[in-house]
């Protein structure tokens, strides 16, 4: 079956550059022995069998992207005639002593590598040798692959809410014909003749390509115009906006969900507001650690996608909505009082907030084995609808299940998002709650954010400041 990429999928596919690989990542740390279930230890063969059995739930993971000759249309999804699950499900082993620092260095290295565009755009790594009877599963999937409606992130479907893996209807996979260049060209010509919108899309791209041939003086003028627009937008200057390389650093933070509930109860705000207040305090500490002077009015503008799960005000069961929505918010990093910072944030995140965007995600909440991985992918898509010069960083927050989840019978202990860096965004912050904890994944450019570890430590310092304000 040959299907054309949607306009948004195609934009994500073409958005990727050497300094901005556009894959969304997910790091799960699990108990390696799987003592709670009948499956035995989680090893490579067991993980490979699990992924293979769940591929019918994500059929796009067997398909690859093919460009149309002469760019006479958007790229197409075609079945990979040489699909080999062992190419995508891989294994790695940490050297002794298998520390958390070694794991994060490996995740940063794996995140730095672009996906192979001649194959389906995903990879999964079983990382063994982690101390404490643990192993890790790192997954990366191109953002073009996950749309939250017909395609989910692979980590979304390998989870179970019991040590006994659920049965999934088997599906005989038959290799299909892979179209040649002539067939793709013929299909594109037919689309151009019968679908005017496709023809207009081709003309727009052709015009964009023509502009790429302007001379050096024209390019310089374009840079001046961009600078003027940025200044006019009022986006604050920050260390989080810088050209990025392909190389990454990755840090994680684990916090207690009950602490955020304490903040919510003390100040009558939402869990999301409490999380953003802690993040804002951490960003303030980080900026000051670089010797920068902050005025009380200083702010960072963040794109904050909100997930499809919203916790009830009194801790009742999270309720689903129909979209992942995103808006711009100014984080008051210059404000020294944590209570006033929280007040500003709560006011800015009110439902009638301006500059709100949405991405549909109707079926996400109905999938068995729900996990935030797909929500983070959807959040990145929502964030990408804003022009790069209008914000400083992206903060994704996707609440997850509050009961233990399992992968092949092995209990998942921790889960961290690894969000991509958008153009000129040197840091992304992904946040996930799971089983009574709130986990932060801090993905950063290796050169521009060599001190990202300061930001991870600042999260705990900011949390202590907020909890201290609760008892005053």
Secondary structure, 3 states (H helix, E strand, C coil): CCEECCHHHHHHHHHCECCECCEEEEEEEEECCCCCCCCCCCCHHHHHHHHHHHHHHHHHHHEEEECCHHHCCCCEEEECCCCCHHHHEEEEECCCCCCHHHHHHHHHHHHHCCCCCCCCCEEEEEEEEECCCEEEEEEEEEHHHCCCCCCCCHHHHCEECCCCCCCCCCCCCCCCCCCCHHHHHHHHHHHHHHCHHHHHHHHHHHHHHHHCCCCHHHHHHHHHHHHHHHHHHCCCCCCCCCCCCCCEEEEEEEEEHHHHHHHHHHHCCCHHHHHHHHHHHHHHHHHHHCCCCCCCCCCEEEEEEECCEECCCCCCCCEECCEEEEEEEEECCCCCCHHHHHHHHHHHCCCCCCCEEEEECCCHHHCCCCCCHHHHHHHHHHHCCCCHHHCCEEEEEEECCCCCCEECCEEEEEEEEECCCCCCCCEEEEEEEECCEEEEEEEEECCCCCCHHHHHHHHHHHHHHHHHHHCC
